[in-house]
Amino acid sequence: MVMILNVRDLHRIKAEIPSELFNYLEQEFKDLYDYYSHNQDLEEFILEECQSMVILQTDEEEESILQEPLEIEFVERISAGQLMFYRIGMRNAGEIQLFYCIEENLGSLIIEKLQELSE
């Protein structure tokens, strides 16, 4: 699991994730910055943990999220070039925390659950 709280966290993982996902996350972070920053400098801006962006890397991490179905606000399957991934919004302390997982890294049972939730 990789938690992104600031722009440095995002750029730290750039080489570890597909470029399509990085580009999507970079835009998502900028959108959150625009919403929450109150004119703060981008380099100094830090998301609260309950607002963070989280990349899930294992089925176990994904299963732990899916065990709280009443807290799931939405599940979206996103296509970015050749990459398919899921964007999951979870209610957390009055905010929506965003989770991401790459489809090819997931087991078939997890994919099936996510597809059901995204319909």
Jmol script that loads the backbone (N, CA, C; Angstrom):
load data "model"
ATOM      1  N   MET A   1       0.853  -1.165   0.000  1.00  0.00           N
ATOM      2  CA  MET A   1       0.000   0.000   0.000  1.00  0.00           C
ATOM      3  C   MET A   1       0.905   1.235   0.000  1.00  0.00           C
ATOM      4  N   VAL A   2       0.584   2.164  -0.887  1.00  0.00           N
ATOM      5  CA  VAL A   2       1.338   3.404  -0.985  1.00  0.00           C
ATOM      6  C   VAL A   2       0.371   4.565  -0.761  1.00  0.00           C
ATOM      7  N   MET A   3       0.650   5.383   0.240  1.00  0.00           N
ATOM      8  CA  MET A   3      -0.206   6.530   0.555  1.00  0.00           C
ATOM      9  C   MET A   3       0.430   7.799   0.011  1.00  0.00           C
ATOM     10  N   ILE A   4      -0.390   8.590  -0.678  1.00  0.00           N
ATOM     11  CA  ILE A   4       0.065   9.855  -1.238  1.00  0.00           C
ATOM     12  C   ILE A   4      -0.605  10.990  -0.460  1.00  0.00           C
ATOM     13  N   LEU A   5       0.226  11.772   0.221  1.00  0.00           N
ATOM     14  CA  LEU A   5      -0.270  12.902   1.002  1.00  0.00           C
ATOM     15  C   LEU A   5       0.186  14.249   0.437  1.00  0.00           C
ATOM     16  N   ASN A   6       1.270  14.226  -0.341  1.00  0.00           N
ATOM     17  CA  ASN A   6       1.775  15.479  -0.900  1.00  0.00           C
ATOM     18  C   ASN A   6       2.403  15.212  -2.273  1.00  0.00           C
ATOM     19  N   VAL A   7       2.774  16.274  -2.946  1.00  0.00           N
ATOM     20  CA  VAL A   7       3.305  16.148  -4.300  1.00  0.00           C
ATOM     21  C   VAL A   7       4.629  15.378  -4.307  1.00  0.00           C
ATOM     22  N   ARG A   8       5.405  15.465  -3.235  1.00  0.00           N
ATOM     23  CA  ARG A   8       6.667  14.705  -3.156  1.00  0.00           C
ATOM     24  C   ARG A   8       6.396  13.199  -3.107  1.00  0.00           C
ATOM     25  N   ASP A   9       5.363  12.784  -2.368  1.00  0.00           N
ATOM     26  CA  ASP A   9       4.986  11.367  -2.335  1.00  0.00           C
ATOM     27  C   ASP A   9       4.653  10.874  -3.737  1.00  0.00           C
ATOM     28  N   LEU A  10       3.914  11.689  -4.453  1.00  0.00           N
ATOM     29  CA  LEU A  10       3.514  11.328  -5.812  1.00  0.00           C
ATOM     30  C   LEU A  10       4.731  11.164  -6.716  1.00  0.00           C
ATOM     31  N   HIS A  11       5.628  12.119  -6.694  1.00  0.00           N
ATOM     32  CA  HIS A  11       6.802  12.050  -7.575  1.00  0.00           C
ATOM     33  C   HIS A  11       7.792  10.972  -7.144  1.00  0.00           C
ATOM     34  N   ARG A  12       7.763  10.601  -5.877  1.00  0.00           N
ATOM     35  CA  ARG A  12       8.638   9.534  -5.370  1.00  0.00           C
ATOM     36  C   ARG A  12       8.290   8.182  -6.007  1.00  0.00           C
ATOM     37  N   ILE A  13       7.021   7.975  -6.340  1.00  0.00           N
ATOM     38  CA  ILE A  13       6.605   6.670  -6.884  1.00  0.00           C
ATOM     39  C   ILE A  13       6.522   6.654  -8.408  1.00  0.00           C
ATOM     40  N   LYS A  14       6.863   7.739  -9.049  1.00  0.00           N
ATOM     41  CA  LYS A  14       6.724   7.854 -10.504  1.00  0.00           C
ATOM     42  C   LYS A  14       7.356   6.687 -11.256  1.00  0.00           C
ATOM     43  N   ALA A  15       8.536   6.281 -10.875  1.00  0.00           N
ATOM     44  CA  ALA A  15       9.234   5.205 -11.580  1.00  0.00           C
ATOM     45  C   ALA A  15       8.679   3.814 -11.242  1.00  0.00           C
ATOM     46  N   GLU A  16       7.875   3.725 -10.200  1.00  0.00           N
ATOM     47  CA  GLU A  16       7.377   2.428  -9.735  1.00  0.00           C
ATOM     48  C   GLU A  16       6.008   2.052 -10.287  1.00  0.00           C
ATOM     49  N   ILE A  17       5.323   2.989 -10.927  1.00  0.00           N
ATOM     50  CA  ILE A  17       3.978   2.708 -11.430  1.00  0.00           C
ATOM     51  C   ILE A  17       3.912   3.027 -12.917  1.00  0.00           C
ATOM     52  N   PRO A  18       2.953   2.430 -13.634  1.00  0.00           N
ATOM     53  CA  PRO A  18       2.828   2.738 -15.064  1.00  0.00           C
ATOM     54  C   PRO A  18       2.575   4.234 -15.289  1.00  0.00           C
ATOM     55  N   SER A  19       3.103   4.752 -16.386  1.00  0.00           N
ATOM     56  CA  SER A  19       2.983   6.184 -16.668  1.00  0.00           C
ATOM     57  C   SER A  19       1.525   6.620 -16.791  1.00  0.00           C
ATOM     58  N   GLU A  20       0.654   5.744 -17.314  1.00  0.00           N
ATOM     59  CA  GLU A  20      -0.762   6.093 -17.434  1.00  0.00           C
ATOM     60  C   GLU A  20      -1.388   6.348 -16.062  1.00  0.00           C
ATOM     61  N   LEU A  21      -1.027   5.507 -15.095  1.00  0.00           N
ATOM     62  CA  LEU A  21      -1.547   5.685 -13.744  1.00  0.00           C
ATOM     63  C   LEU A  21      -0.942   6.931 -13.108  1.00  0.00           C
ATOM     64  N   PHE A  22       0.354   7.138 -13.301  1.00  0.00           N
ATOM     65  CA  PHE A  22       0.982   8.330 -12.742  1.00  0.00           C
ATOM     66  C   PHE A  22       0.316   9.595 -13.273  1.00  0.00           C
ATOM     67  N   ASN A  23       0.097   9.666 -14.577  1.00  0.00           N
ATOM     68  CA  ASN A  23      -0.524  10.855 -15.170  1.00  0.00           C
ATOM     69  C   ASN A  23      -1.921  11.081 -14.599  1.00  0.00           C
ATOM     70  N   TYR A  24      -2.679  10.010 -14.418  1.00  0.00           N
ATOM     71  CA  TYR A  24      -4.014  10.126 -13.839  1.00  0.00           C
ATOM     72  C   TYR A  24      -3.924  10.632 -12.394  1.00  0.00           C
ATOM     73  N   LEU A  25      -3.036  10.043 -11.612  1.00  0.00           N
ATOM     74  CA  LEU A  25      -2.885  10.441 -10.210  1.00  0.00           C
ATOM     75  C   LEU A  25      -2.388  11.877 -10.084  1.00  0.00           C
ATOM     76  N   GLU A  26      -1.508  12.277 -10.986  1.00  0.00           N
ATOM     77  CA  GLU A  26      -0.999  13.643 -10.955  1.00  0.00           C
ATOM     78  C   GLU A  26      -2.144  14.636 -11.155  1.00  0.00           C
ATOM     79  N   GLN A  27      -3.027  14.350 -12.113  1.00  0.00           N
ATOM     80  CA  GLN A  27      -4.173  15.232 -12.339  1.00  0.00           C
ATOM     81  C   GLN A  27      -5.140  15.182 -11.159  1.00  0.00           C
ATOM     82  N   GLU A  28      -5.359  13.998 -10.610  1.00  0.00           N
ATOM     83  CA  GLU A  28      -6.242  13.845  -9.455  1.00  0.00           C
ATOM     84  C   GLU A  28      -5.700  14.643  -8.262  1.00  0.00           C
ATOM     85  N   PHE A  29      -4.384  14.574  -8.048  1.00  0.00           N
ATOM     86  CA  PHE A  29      -3.784  15.329  -6.950  1.00  0.00           C
ATOM     87  C   PHE A  29      -3.967  16.834  -7.171  1.00  0.00           C
ATOM     88  N   LYS A  30      -3.775  17.290  -8.396  1.00  0.00           N
ATOM     89  CA  LYS A  30      -3.959  18.715  -8.699  1.00  0.00           C
ATOM     90  C   LYS A  30      -5.399  19.139  -8.439  1.00  0.00           C
ATOM     91  N   ASP A  31      -6.356  18.279  -8.767  1.00  0.00           N
ATOM     92  CA  ASP A  31      -7.763  18.581  -8.497  1.00  0.00           C
ATOM     93  C   ASP A  31      -8.024  18.686  -6.997  1.00  0.00           C
ATOM     94  N   LEU A  32      -7.449  17.767  -6.224  1.00  0.00           N
ATOM     95  CA  LEU A  32      -7.601  17.829  -4.766  1.00  0.00           C
ATOM     96  C   LEU A  32      -6.924  19.079  -4.207  1.00  0.00           C
ATOM     97  N   TYR A  33      -5.774  19.408  -4.741  1.00  0.00           N
ATOM     98  CA  TYR A  33      -5.067  20.625  -4.341  1.00  0.00           C
ATOM     99  C   TYR A  33      -5.948  21.851  -4.593  1.00  0.00           C
ATOM    100  N   ASP A  34      -6.539  21.923  -5.789  1.00  0.00           N
ATOM    101  CA  ASP A  34      -7.407  23.063  -6.110  1.00  0.00           C
ATOM    102  C   ASP A  34      -8.581  23.151  -5.142  1.00  0.00           C
ATOM    103  N   TYR A  35      -9.105  22.031  -4.734  1.00  0.00           N
ATOM    104  CA  TYR A  35     -10.273  21.998  -3.855  1.00  0.00           C
ATOM    105  C   TYR A  35      -9.931  22.328  -2.404  1.00  0.00           C
ATOM    106  N   TYR A  36      -8.818  21.788  -1.903  1.00  0.00           N
ATOM    107  CA  TYR A  36      -8.498  21.880  -0.479  1.00  0.00           C
ATOM    108  C   TYR A  36      -7.431  22.912  -0.095  1.00  0.00           C
ATOM    109  N   SER A  37      -6.683  23.449  -1.041  1.00  0.00           N
ATOM    110  CA  SER A  37      -5.464  24.185  -0.696  1.00  0.00           C
ATOM    111  C   SER A  37      -5.655  25.563  -0.077  1.00  0.00           C
ATOM    112  N   HIS A  38      -6.711  26.257  -0.367  1.00  0.00           N
ATOM    113  CA  HIS A  38      -6.903  27.619   0.146  1.00  0.00           C
ATOM    114  C   HIS A  38      -5.697  28.496  -0.165  1.00  0.00           C
ATOM    115  N   ASN A  39      -5.261  28.441  -1.438  1.00  0.00           N
ATOM    116  CA  ASN A  39      -4.151  29.263  -1.955  1.00  0.00           C
ATOM    117  C   ASN A  39      -2.785  28.923  -1.353  1.00  0.00           C
ATOM    118  N   GLN A  40      -2.648  27.763  -0.785  1.00  0.00           N
ATOM    119  CA  GLN A  40      -1.362  27.308  -0.257  1.00  0.00           C
ATOM    120  C   GLN A  40      -0.461  26.907  -1.428  1.00  0.00           C
ATOM    121  N   ASP A  41       0.845  27.028  -1.277  1.00  0.00           N
ATOM    122  CA  ASP A  41       1.798  26.622  -2.298  1.00  0.00           C
ATOM    123  C   ASP A  41       1.723  25.104  -2.502  1.00  0.00           C
ATOM    124  N   LEU A  42       1.777  24.652  -3.750  1.00  0.00           N
ATOM    125  CA  LEU A  42       1.671  23.228  -4.072  1.00  0.00           C
ATOM    126  C   LEU A  42       2.703  22.394  -3.321  1.00  0.00           C
ATOM    127  N   GLU A  43       3.928  22.874  -3.221  1.00  0.00           N
ATOM    128  CA  GLU A  43       4.999  22.129  -2.548  1.00  0.00           C
ATOM    129  C   GLU A  43       4.770  21.998  -1.047  1.00  0.00           C
ATOM    130  N   GLU A  44       3.999  22.881  -0.472  1.00  0.00           N
ATOM    131  CA  GLU A  44       3.730  22.848   0.972  1.00  0.00           C
ATOM    132  C   GLU A  44       2.400  22.174   1.308  1.00  0.00           C
ATOM    133  N   PHE A  45       1.583  21.930   0.296  1.00  0.00           N
ATOM    134  CA  PHE A  45       0.256  21.363   0.499  1.00  0.00           C
ATOM    135  C   PHE A  45       0.343  19.890   0.913  1.00  0.00           C
ATOM    136  N   ILE A  46      -0.386  19.536   1.978  1.00  0.00           N
ATOM    137  CA  ILE A  46      -0.433  18.156   2.466  1.00  0.00           C
ATOM    138  C   ILE A  46      -1.892  17.773   2.692  1.00  0.00           C
ATOM    139  N   LEU A  47      -2.299  16.657   2.104  1.00  0.00           N
ATOM    140  CA  LEU A  47      -3.637  16.128   2.347  1.00  0.00           C
ATOM    141  C   LEU A  47      -3.719  15.554   3.755  1.00  0.00           C
ATOM    142  N   GLU A  48      -4.881  15.646   4.358  1.00  0.00           N
ATOM    143  CA  GLU A  48      -5.116  14.930   5.612  1.00  0.00           C
ATOM    144  C   GLU A  48      -5.143  13.434   5.286  1.00  0.00           C
ATOM    145  N   GLU A  49      -4.845  12.587   6.250  1.00  0.00           N
ATOM    146  CA  GLU A  49      -4.829  11.150   5.990  1.00  0.00           C
ATOM    147  C   GLU A  49      -6.183  10.656   5.477  1.00  0.00           C
ATOM    148  N   CYS A  50      -7.279  11.209   5.984  1.00  0.00           N
ATOM    149  CA  CYS A  50      -8.608  10.784   5.545  1.00  0.00           C
ATOM    150  C   CYS A  50      -8.946  11.267   4.135  1.00  0.00           C
ATOM    151  N   GLN A  51      -8.114  12.125   3.551  1.00  0.00           N
ATOM    152  CA  GLN A  51      -8.284  12.624   2.185  1.00  0.00           C
ATOM    153  C   GLN A  51      -7.251  12.024   1.237  1.00  0.00           C
ATOM    154  N   SER A  52      -6.364  11.204   1.764  1.00  0.00           N
ATOM    155  CA  SER A  52      -5.212  10.740   0.993  1.00  0.00           C
ATOM    156  C   SER A  52      -5.611   9.882  -0.203  1.00  0.00           C
ATOM    157  N   MET A  53      -4.670   9.776  -1.104  1.00  0.00           N
ATOM    158  CA  MET A  53      -4.783   8.899  -2.266  1.00  0.00           C
ATOM    159  C   MET A  53      -3.937   7.668  -1.943  1.00  0.00           C
ATOM    160  N   VAL A  54      -4.522   6.473  -2.115  1.00  0.00           N
ATOM    161  CA  VAL A  54      -3.828   5.246  -1.722  1.00  0.00           C
ATOM    162  C   VAL A  54      -3.802   4.280  -2.897  1.00  0.00           C
ATOM    163  N   ILE A  55      -2.617   3.781  -3.204  1.00  0.00           N
ATOM    164  CA  ILE A  55      -2.471   2.747  -4.227  1.00  0.00           C
ATOM    165  C   ILE A  55      -2.417   1.405  -3.514  1.00  0.00           C
ATOM    166  N   LEU A  56      -3.394   0.562  -3.810  1.00  0.00           N
ATOM    167  CA  LEU A  56      -3.434  -0.783  -3.236  1.00  0.00           C
ATOM    168  C   LEU A  56      -2.627  -1.702  -4.136  1.00  0.00           C
ATOM    169  N   GLN A  57      -1.819  -2.560  -3.523  1.00  0.00           N
ATOM    170  CA  GLN A  57      -0.904  -3.373  -4.320  1.00  0.00           C
ATOM    171  C   GLN A  57      -1.156  -4.879  -4.215  1.00  0.00           C
ATOM    172  N   THR A  58      -1.951  -5.312  -3.253  1.00  0.00           N
ATOM    173  CA  THR A  58      -2.190  -6.751  -3.093  1.00  0.00           C
ATOM    174  C   THR A  58      -3.675  -7.030  -2.943  1.00  0.00           C
ATOM    175  N   ASP A  59      -4.044  -8.280  -3.199  1.00  0.00           N
ATOM    176  CA  ASP A  59      -5.439  -8.695  -3.000  1.00  0.00           C
ATOM    177  C   ASP A  59      -5.859  -8.521  -1.547  1.00  0.00           C
ATOM    178  N   GLU A  60      -4.947  -8.743  -0.617  1.00  0.00           N
ATOM    179  CA  GLU A  60      -5.265  -8.609   0.803  1.00  0.00           C
ATOM    180  C   GLU A  60      -5.646  -7.169   1.139  1.00  0.00           C
ATOM    181  N   GLU A  61      -4.919  -6.224   0.581  1.00  0.00           N
ATOM    182  CA  GLU A  61      -5.250  -4.815   0.813  1.00  0.00           C
ATOM    183  C   GLU A  61      -6.616  -4.482   0.219  1.00  0.00           C
ATOM    184  N   GLU A  62      -6.871  -4.993  -0.971  1.00  0.00           N
ATOM    185  CA  GLU A  62      -8.162  -4.760  -1.624  1.00  0.00           C
ATOM    186  C   GLU A  62      -9.298  -5.414  -0.840  1.00  0.00           C
ATOM    187  N   GLU A  63      -9.079  -6.632  -0.372  1.00  0.00           N
ATOM    188  CA  GLU A  63     -10.104  -7.329   0.414  1.00  0.00           C
ATOM    189  C   GLU A  63     -10.445  -6.564   1.684  1.00  0.00           C
ATOM    190  N   SER A  64      -9.457  -5.963   2.315  1.00  0.00           N
ATOM    191  CA  SER A  64      -9.725  -5.213   3.547  1.00  0.00           C
ATOM    192  C   SER A  64     -10.635  -4.019   3.261  1.00  0.00           C
ATOM    193  N   ILE A  65     -10.489  -3.399   2.109  1.00  0.00           N
ATOM    194  CA  ILE A  65     -11.356  -2.285   1.714  1.00  0.00           C
ATOM    195  C   ILE A  65     -12.770  -2.803   1.440  1.00  0.00           C
ATOM    196  N   LEU A  66     -12.876  -3.921   0.766  1.00  0.00           N
ATOM    197  CA  LEU A  66     -14.181  -4.457   0.378  1.00  0.00           C
ATOM    198  C   LEU A  66     -14.956  -5.034   1.561  1.00  0.00           C
ATOM    199  N   GLN A  67     -14.316  -5.206   2.701  1.00  0.00           N
ATOM    200  CA  GLN A  67     -15.011  -5.719   3.889  1.00  0.00           C
ATOM    201  C   GLN A  67     -15.905  -4.665   4.527  1.00  0.00           C
ATOM    202  N   GLU A  68     -15.810  -3.437   4.065  1.00  0.00           N
ATOM    203  CA  GLU A  68     -16.628  -2.334   4.589  1.00  0.00           C
ATOM    204  C   GLU A  68     -17.549  -1.809   3.479  1.00  0.00           C
ATOM    205  N   PRO A  69     -18.465  -2.647   2.957  1.00  0.00           N
ATOM    206  CA  PRO A  69     -19.263  -2.235   1.790  1.00  0.00           C
ATOM    207  C   PRO A  69     -20.136  -1.003   2.032  1.00  0.00           C
ATOM    208  N   LEU A  70     -20.553  -0.762   3.253  1.00  0.00           N
ATOM    209  CA  LEU A  70     -21.388   0.405   3.523  1.00  0.00           C
ATOM    210  C   LEU A  70     -20.600   1.705   3.470  1.00  0.00           C
ATOM    211  N   GLU A  71     -19.282   1.611   3.561  1.00  0.00           N
ATOM    212  CA  GLU A  71     -18.432   2.801   3.499  1.00  0.00           C
ATOM    213  C   GLU A  71     -17.998   3.140   2.077  1.00  0.00           C
ATOM    214  N   ILE A  72     -18.281   2.241   1.135  1.00  0.00           N
ATOM    215  CA  ILE A  72     -17.886   2.472  -0.258  1.00  0.00           C
ATOM    216  C   ILE A  72     -18.876   3.437  -0.900  1.00  0.00           C
ATOM    217  N   GLU A  73     -18.372   4.563  -1.337  1.00  0.00           N
ATOM    218  CA  GLU A  73     -19.186   5.588  -1.992  1.00  0.00           C
ATOM    219  C   GLU A  73     -19.325   5.283  -3.484  1.00  0.00           C
ATOM    220  N   PHE A  74     -18.218   4.849  -4.117  1.00  0.00           N
ATOM    221  CA  PHE A  74     -18.263   4.515  -5.546  1.00  0.00           C
ATOM    222  C   PHE A  74     -17.085   3.631  -5.919  1.00  0.00           C
ATOM    223  N   VAL A  75     -17.245   2.918  -7.024  1.00  0.00           N
ATOM    224  CA  VAL A  75     -16.168   2.150  -7.651  1.00  0.00           C
ATOM    225  C   VAL A  75     -16.249   2.445  -9.139  1.00  0.00           C
ATOM    226  N   GLU A  76     -15.132   2.887  -9.718  1.00  0.00           N
ATOM    227  CA  GLU A  76     -15.066   3.178 -11.145  1.00  0.00           C
ATOM    228  C   GLU A  76     -13.945   2.360 -11.776  1.00  0.00           C
ATOM    229  N   ARG A  77     -14.230   1.784 -12.912  1.00  0.00           N
ATOM    230  CA  ARG A  77     -13.198   1.112 -13.703  1.00  0.00           C
ATOM    231  C   ARG A  77     -12.736   2.110 -14.750  1.00  0.00           C
ATOM    232  N   ILE A  78     -11.443   2.390 -14.755  1.00  0.00           N
ATOM    233  CA  ILE A  78     -10.895   3.437 -15.613  1.00  0.00           C
ATOM    234  C   ILE A  78      -9.921   2.832 -16.613  1.00  0.00           C
ATOM    235  N   SER A  79     -10.056   3.275 -17.840  1.00  0.00           N
ATOM    236  CA  SER A  79      -9.146   2.881 -18.907  1.00  0.00           C
ATOM    237  C   SER A  79      -8.276   4.080 -19.249  1.00  0.00           C
ATOM    238  N   ALA A  80      -6.971   3.887 -19.130  1.00  0.00           N
ATOM    239  CA  ALA A  80      -6.006   4.938 -19.474  1.00  0.00           C
ATOM    240  C   ALA A  80      -4.985   4.319 -20.421  1.00  0.00           C
ATOM    241  N   GLY A  81      -5.155   4.545 -21.703  1.00  0.00           N
ATOM    242  CA  GLY A  81      -4.294   3.892 -22.684  1.00  0.00           C
ATOM    243  C   GLY A  81      -4.528   2.389 -22.630  1.00  0.00           C
ATOM    244  N   GLN A  82      -3.468   1.635 -22.430  1.00  0.00           N
ATOM    245  CA  GLN A  82      -3.561   0.180 -22.331  1.00  0.00           C
ATOM    246  C   GLN A  82      -3.813  -0.298 -20.903  1.00  0.00           C
ATOM    247  N   LEU A  83      -3.835   0.615 -19.954  1.00  0.00           N
ATOM    248  CA  LEU A  83      -3.945   0.256 -18.538  1.00  0.00           C
ATOM    249  C   LEU A  83      -5.387   0.350 -18.051  1.00  0.00           C
ATOM    250  N   MET A  84      -5.820  -0.676 -17.333  1.00  0.00           N
ATOM    251  CA  MET A  84      -7.126  -0.682 -16.682  1.00  0.00           C
ATOM    252  C   MET A  84      -6.878  -0.674 -15.181  1.00  0.00           C
ATOM    253  N   PHE A  85      -7.571   0.232 -14.474  1.00  0.00           N
ATOM    254  CA  PHE A  85      -7.456   0.256 -13.024  1.00  0.00           C
ATOM    255  C   PHE A  85      -8.779   0.684 -12.411  1.00  0.00           C
ATOM    256  N   TYR A  86      -8.889   0.470 -11.124  1.00  0.00           N
ATOM    257  CA  TYR A  86     -10.099   0.836 -10.397  1.00  0.00           C
ATOM    258  C   TYR A  86      -9.812   2.023  -9.500  1.00  0.00           C
ATOM    259  N   ARG A  87     -10.796   2.889  -9.407  1.00  0.00           N
ATOM    260  CA  ARG A  87     -10.782   4.061  -8.514  1.00  0.00           C
ATOM    261  C   ARG A  87     -11.936   3.848  -7.538  1.00  0.00           C
ATOM    262  N   ILE A  88     -11.616   3.790  -6.264  1.00  0.00           N
ATOM    263  CA  ILE A  88     -12.609   3.476  -5.235  1.00  0.00           C
ATOM    264  C   ILE A  88     -12.669   4.635  -4.255  1.00  0.00           C
ATOM    265  N   GLY A  89     -13.849   5.140  -4.027  1.00  0.00           N
ATOM    266  CA  GLY A  89     -14.052   6.201  -3.048  1.00  0.00           C
ATOM    267  C   GLY A  89     -14.668   5.623  -1.787  1.00  0.00           C
ATOM    268  N   MET A  90     -13.981   5.814  -0.670  1.00  0.00           N
ATOM    269  CA  MET A  90     -14.448   5.301   0.628  1.00  0.00           C
ATOM    270  C   MET A  90     -14.724   6.476   1.564  1.00  0.00           C
ATOM    271  N   ARG A  91     -15.833   6.387   2.295  1.00  0.00           N
ATOM    272  CA  ARG A  91     -16.112   7.401   3.304  1.00  0.00           C
ATOM    273  C   ARG A  91     -15.131   7.226   4.466  1.00  0.00           C
ATOM    274  N   ASN A  92     -14.514   8.332   4.874  1.00  0.00           N
ATOM    275  CA  ASN A  92     -13.540   8.281   5.959  1.00  0.00           C
ATOM    276  C   ASN A  92     -13.567   9.633   6.672  1.00  0.00           C
ATOM    277  N   ALA A  93     -14.060   9.657   7.885  1.00  0.00           N
ATOM    278  CA  ALA A  93     -14.080  10.867   8.725  1.00  0.00           C
ATOM    279  C   ALA A  93     -14.740  12.045   8.008  1.00  0.00           C
ATOM    280  N   GLY A  94     -15.845  11.785   7.339  1.00  0.00           N
ATOM    281  CA  GLY A  94     -16.577  12.846   6.659  1.00  0.00           C
ATOM    282  C   GLY A  94     -16.003  13.239   5.310  1.00  0.00           C
ATOM    283  N   GLU A  95     -14.970  12.576   4.868  1.00  0.00           N
ATOM    284  CA  GLU A  95     -14.332  12.844   3.572  1.00  0.00           C
ATOM    285  C   GLU A  95     -14.447  11.589   2.701  1.00  0.00           C
ATOM    286  N   ILE A  96     -14.090  11.739   1.446  1.00  0.00           N
ATOM    287  CA  ILE A  96     -13.984  10.588   0.549  1.00  0.00           C
ATOM    288  C   ILE A  96     -12.505  10.353   0.289  1.00  0.00           C
ATOM    289  N   GLN A  97     -12.022   9.209   0.753  1.00  0.00           N
ATOM    290  CA  GLN A  97     -10.627   8.827   0.532  1.00  0.00           C
ATOM    291  C   GLN A  97     -10.580   7.995  -0.743  1.00  0.00           C
ATOM    292  N   LEU A  98      -9.583   8.235  -1.572  1.00  0.00           N
ATOM    293  CA  LEU A  98      -9.479   7.580  -2.871  1.00  0.00           C
ATOM    294  C   LEU A  98      -8.446   6.460  -2.849  1.00  0.00           C
ATOM    295  N   PHE A  99      -8.866   5.305  -3.364  1.00  0.00           N
ATOM    296  CA  PHE A  99      -8.008   4.133  -3.477  1.00  0.00           C
ATOM    297  C   PHE A  99      -7.935   3.736  -4.944  1.00  0.00           C
ATOM    298  N   TYR A 100      -6.773   3.225  -5.354  1.00  0.00           N
ATOM    299  CA  TYR A 100      -6.549   2.818  -6.739  1.00  0.00           C
ATOM    300  C   TYR A 100      -5.902   1.446  -6.759  1.00  0.00           C
ATOM    301  N   CYS A 101      -6.298   0.632  -7.716  1.00  0.00           N
ATOM    302  CA  CYS A 101      -5.636  -0.670  -7.891  1.00  0.00           C
ATOM    303  C   CYS A 101      -5.643  -1.035  -9.364  1.00  0.00           C
ATOM    304  N   ILE A 102      -4.522  -1.544  -9.820  1.00  0.00           N
ATOM    305  CA  ILE A 102      -4.346  -1.935 -11.220  1.00  0.00           C
ATOM    306  C   ILE A 102      -4.994  -3.295 -11.424  1.00  0.00           C
ATOM    307  N   GLU A 103      -5.841  -3.374 -12.431  1.00  0.00           N
ATOM    308  CA  GLU A 103      -6.623  -4.585 -12.664  1.00  0.00           C
ATOM    309  C   GLU A 103      -5.752  -5.828 -12.857  1.00  0.00           C
ATOM    310  N   GLU A 104      -4.682  -5.718 -13.611  1.00  0.00           N
ATOM    311  CA  GLU A 104      -3.855  -6.893 -13.902  1.00  0.00           C
ATOM    312  C   GLU A 104      -3.153  -7.449 -12.663  1.00  0.00           C
ATOM    313  N   ASN A 105      -3.094  -6.670 -11.585  1.00  0.00           N
ATOM    314  CA  ASN A 105      -2.458  -7.134 -10.351  1.00  0.00           C
ATOM    315  C   ASN A 105      -3.431  -7.828  -9.405  1.00  0.00           C
ATOM    316  N   LEU A 106      -4.713  -7.888  -9.784  1.00  0.00           N
ATOM    317  CA  LEU A 106      -5.735  -8.422  -8.891  1.00  0.00           C
ATOM    318  C   LEU A 106      -6.148  -9.829  -9.284  1.00  0.00           C
ATOM    319  N   GLY A 107      -6.595 -10.590  -8.296  1.00  0.00           N
ATOM    320  CA  GLY A 107      -7.146 -11.913  -8.558  1.00  0.00           C
ATOM    321  C   GLY A 107      -8.547 -11.806  -9.132  1.00  0.00           C
ATOM    322  N   SER A 108      -9.008 -12.880  -9.743  1.00  0.00           N
ATOM    323  CA  SER A 108     -10.302 -12.857 -10.421  1.00  0.00           C
ATOM    324  C   SER A 108     -11.473 -12.610  -9.466  1.00  0.00           C
ATOM    325  N   LEU A 109     -11.406 -13.096  -8.231  1.00  0.00           N
ATOM    326  CA  LEU A 109     -12.495 -12.864  -7.279  1.00  0.00           C
ATOM    327  C   LEU A 109     -12.603 -11.386  -6.898  1.00  0.00           C
ATOM    328  N   ILE A 110     -11.488 -10.737  -6.728  1.00  0.00           N
ATOM    329  CA  ILE A 110     -11.480  -9.308  -6.407  1.00  0.00           C
ATOM    330  C   ILE A 110     -12.035  -8.516  -7.586  1.00  0.00           C
ATOM    331  N   ILE A 111     -11.605  -8.854  -8.788  1.00  0.00           N
ATOM    332  CA  ILE A 111     -12.100  -8.165  -9.987  1.00  0.00           C
ATOM    333  C   ILE A 111     -13.616  -8.332 -10.095  1.00  0.00           C
ATOM    334  N   GLU A 112     -14.092  -9.533  -9.826  1.00  0.00           N
ATOM    335  CA  GLU A 112     -15.529  -9.791  -9.882  1.00  0.00           C
ATOM    336  C   GLU A 112     -16.293  -8.919  -8.874  1.00  0.00           C
ATOM    337  N   LYS A 113     -15.795  -8.815  -7.665  1.00  0.00           N
ATOM    338  CA  LYS A 113     -16.433  -7.962  -6.640  1.00  0.00           C
ATOM    339  C   LYS A 113     -16.432  -6.496  -7.074  1.00  0.00           C
ATOM    340  N   LEU A 114     -15.298  -6.041  -7.595  1.00  0.00           N
ATOM    341  CA  LEU A 114     -15.200  -4.644  -8.025  1.00  0.00           C
ATOM    342  C   LEU A 114     -16.135  -4.344  -9.196  1.00  0.00           C
ATOM    343  N   GLN A 115     -16.249  -5.292 -10.123  1.00  0.00           N
ATOM    344  CA  GLN A 115     -17.148  -5.093 -11.251  1.00  0.00           C
ATOM    345  C   GLN A 115     -18.605  -5.018 -10.786  1.00  0.00           C
ATOM    346  N   GLU A 116     -18.964  -5.837  -9.808  1.00  0.00           N
ATOM    347  CA  GLU A 116     -20.319  -5.775  -9.263  1.00  0.00           C
ATOM    348  C   GLU A 116     -20.581  -4.410  -8.619  1.00  0.00           C
ATOM    349  N   LEU A 117     -19.633  -3.899  -7.885  1.00  0.00           N
ATOM    350  CA  LEU A 117     -19.790  -2.621  -7.202  1.00  0.00           C
ATOM    351  C   LEU A 117     -19.795  -1.433  -8.169  1.00  0.00           C
ATOM    352  N   SER A 118     -19.162  -1.600  -9.314  1.00  0.00           N
ATOM    353  CA  SER A 118     -19.079  -0.480 -10.269  1.00  0.00           C
ATOM    354  C   SER A 118     -20.306  -0.366 -11.157  1.00  0.00           C
ATOM    355  N   GLU A 119     -21.186  -1.329 -11.103  1.00  0.00           N
ATOM    356  CA  GLU A 119     -22.384  -1.296 -11.961  1.00  0.00           C
ATOM    357  C   GLU A 119     -23.476  -0.463 -11.371  1.00  0.00           C
TER     358      GLU A 119
END
end "model"
wireframe off; spacefill off
backbone 0.3
color backbone group
